[in-house]
Amino acid sequence: MVTHWGMGSLGLQAFEVDEQQPFLGYRLTQGRDYSEQTVAQIDRDIQTILNQGHEEVKAMLEHERAKLDELVDTILKDETLEHDRLEHMLGVCVGEQKPEQ
């Protein structure tokens, strides 16, 4: 996301060419066209994206903790769970939509 599509603080720049090379280790032998400072900024941008995603998922899981605890208890007790019951417990549609008849 950061190096191919410019989704970091460096803006709309691509830092990697999307070339497929058949030789193992080819990229390791090629030089870069950007500085170590740019590499460090790319690493910081990637870490920021990962941290934001982690925090969002953690917040969602904490918000739905009661449903998840109920799910765990049901699975431990019954060992299996039907699709409809799972949707009812979680309050969401899980998987593909059922065709209307």
BADREN-146666 format. One record per residue (C-alpha): residue in three letters; z, y, x. Coordinates in pm, whole numbers, plus 32768, in hexadecimal, padded with zeros to 4 digits. Layout:
# residues N
  code    pz    py    px
   ALA     Z     Y     X
...
***
This chain:
# residues 101
  code    pz    py    px
   MET  8000  8000  8000
   VAL  805C  80F3  8112
   THR  7F56  809D  8216
   HIS  7E33  8044  8130
   TRP  7E55  8133  800B
   GLY  7F23  8256  8092
   MET  804F  821D  7FB2
   GLY  8147  82AC  80AC
   SER  81AE  83FE  8132
   LEU  8081  840F  821A
   GLY  7F99  8448  80F4
   LEU  7E48  83BA  809C
   GLN  7DF5  831B  81E8
   ALA  7D96  81B5  8236
   PHE  7E27  812F  837B
   GLU  7D99  7FD0  8370
   VAL  7C37  7F5C  833E
   ASP  7C15  7E42  8243
   GLU  7B4B  7D67  832F
   GLN  7B6F  7BF2  8341
   GLN  7B5F  7B6D  84A4
   PRO  7B2D  79F9  84DD
   PHE  7BEC  79F7  8626
   LEU  7D62  79BD  8626
   GLY  7E16  7ADD  86CD
   TYR  7CEB  7BC9  86C3
   ARG  7DB7  7CE8  8635
   LEU  7EBD  7CC0  8743
   THR  7DBC  7D05  8853
   GLN  7D2E  7E3C  87AC
   GLY  7DBF  7F94  87E5
   ARG  7E31  807E  86D1
   ASP  7D99  81CC  867E
   TYR  7EEB  8267  862D
   SER  802F  82B5  86E0
   GLU  817E  8204  86F1
   GLN  820E  8322  8622
   THR  8112  82D3  8511
   VAL  8170  8163  8522
   ALA  82E0  81C4  8503
   GLN  8293  829E  83D2
   ILE  81CD  8182  8334
   ASP  82F8  809D  836E
   ARG  83E2  819E  82CD
   ASP  82FA  81C4  81A2
   ILE  82E8  804B  8174
   GLN  8464  8032  818C
   THR  8487  8147  8089
   ILE  839F  8090  7F97
   LEU  845E  7F4B  7FCB
   ASN  85B0  7FF6  7F9A
   GLN  853B  80A4  7E5B
   GLY  84B6  7F60  7DCC
   HIS  85F5  7EAA  7E28
   GLU  86CE  7FB2  7D81
   GLU  85F7  7FB2  7C44
   VAL  8608  7E38  7C22
   LYS  877C  7E35  7C6D
   ALA  87B8  7F3C  7B60
   MET  86E9  7E75  7A62
   LEU  87A9  7D38  7AAE
   GLU  88F8  7DEB  7A96
   HIS  888F  7E88  794B
   GLU  8833  7D30  78BF
   ARG  895A  7C79  795C
   ALA  89EC  7C02  7810
   LYS  88A0  7B63  77AA
   LEU  887B  7ABE  78FF
   ASP  89DF  7A35  78F1
   GLU  899A  79A7  7796
   LEU  8859  790B  781A
   VAL  8911  786A  793E
   ASP  8A22  77E0  785B
   THR  8921  7750  776A
   ILE  8858  76AA  787F
   LEU  8991  7619  7920
   LYS  8A01  7591  77D0
   ASP  88B7  7517  773D
   GLU  87EB  74E9  787F
   THR  86AC  754C  77C7
   LEU  863E  7676  76FD
   GLU  8521  7694  7606
   HIS  842E  77B4  7627
   ASP  848D  7850  74D7
   ARG  85FF  7843  7524
   LEU  85C5  78E3  7679
   GLU  8506  7A01  75D5
   HIS  861B  7A29  74D4
   MET  872D  7A30  75DE
   LEU  8679  7B26  76BF
   GLY  85F0  7BF7  75A2
   VAL  8495  7BFF  763D
   CYS  8350  7B44  7625
   VAL  833A  7A50  7745
   GLY  81E5  79DA  77B7
   GLU  80A5  79EA  76F0
   GLN  808D  7A7B  7596
   LYS  806A  797A  7481
   PRO  7F20  799C  73C6
   GLU  7F40  7A24  7266
   GLN  7ED6  7934  7153
***
